[in-house]
Amino acid sequence: MARHEEAVYLLRGGVRDGQFTSVAHGVTRLLAMSDAPGMLDVYELSDSTAVDPETGATVGVFALVGQEPTGDEIPPELQHSPGHNPVPGGS
């Protein structure tokens, strides 16, 4: 559930297409692990809206705008990957 200072958004495009996430107000760009090795999916806040099928609430949309290499700036423990083991090194 979103905290008081966060809002729920739909992700469109990329490996996380169709997923909902909570984002702090003021955030306009998100980075998420891509299914392409060594790459991040880049999402930016769009003017679009969608309806959350669970709550019926209107939510904002972050749309995929491209990819960029992970580089050395993001440690593995902060990289959230899709799939059965979403956190590298997790069980």
C-alpha positions in Angstrom: 0.0 0.0 0.0 1.3 3.5 -0.9 2.4 5.6 2.0 0.9 9.0 2.7 3.6 10.9 0.7 3.5 8.5 -2.3 1.2 7.9 -5.2 0.5 4.8 -7.3 1.6 4.7 -11.0 1.4 2.2 -13.8 4.5 1.3 -15.7 4.1 1.1 -19.5 6.6 -0.7 -21.7 9.8 -2.6 -21.0 10.1 -5.7 -18.7 7.7 -4.2 -16.1 4.9 -3.3 -18.5 1.6 -3.4 -16.7 3.0 -3.4 -13.2 1.9 -0.8 -10.6 4.4 0.9 -8.2 4.4 3.5 -5.5 6.4 6.6 -6.2 7.2 9.6 -4.0 5.6 12.8 -5.2 8.0 14.9 -7.4 9.7 11.9 -8.9 9.6 12.1 -12.8 12.1 9.4 -13.8 12.5 5.8 -12.8 15.2 3.2 -13.5 14.4 -0.5 -13.4 16.4 -3.6 -14.2 15.9 -4.6 -17.8 15.8 -8.2 -19.1 18.8 -7.2 -21.2 22.0 -8.0 -19.3 23.7 -4.9 -18.0 20.9 -2.5 -18.9 18.3 -0.4 -17.1 14.9 0.4 -18.4 14.3 4.2 -18.2 10.7 5.4 -17.4 9.5 9.0 -17.4 6.3 10.4 -16.0 3.8 10.9 -18.8 0.6 12.9 -19.1 -1.4 9.6 -19.5 -3.6 8.1 -16.9 -4.9 4.6 -16.3 -7.4 2.8 -14.1 -6.1 0.5 -11.4 -8.3 -2.6 -11.9 -8.1 -3.6 -8.2 -9.2 -0.2 -6.8 -10.9 1.5 -9.7 -8.7 4.6 -8.9 -7.2 6.7 -11.7 -3.4 6.5 -11.5 -0.6 8.2 -13.4 1.6 6.5 -15.9 5.4 6.2 -16.2 6.3 5.3 -19.9 9.4 3.5 -21.1 11.6 6.0 -22.9 14.7 3.9 -23.5 17.5 2.0 -21.8 20.9 2.9 -20.4 23.8 0.8 -19.1 23.9 -0.1 -15.4 27.5 1.0 -15.0 29.1 0.9 -11.6 26.9 3.5 -10.0 24.1 1.1 -8.8 25.2 -1.7 -6.5 23.7 -5.2 -7.1 21.7 -5.1 -3.8 19.8 -2.0 -5.0 19.0 -3.5 -8.5 15.5 -5.0 -8.6 15.2 -7.6 -11.3 12.0 -9.2 -12.7 11.4 -12.8 -12.2 11.3 -15.4 -9.4 14.4 -14.0 -7.6 13.9 -10.2 -7.9 16.8 -9.2 -5.8 20.3 -10.5 -6.8 21.6 -12.7 -4.0 18.2 -13.0 -2.5 16.6 -16.4 -1.8 
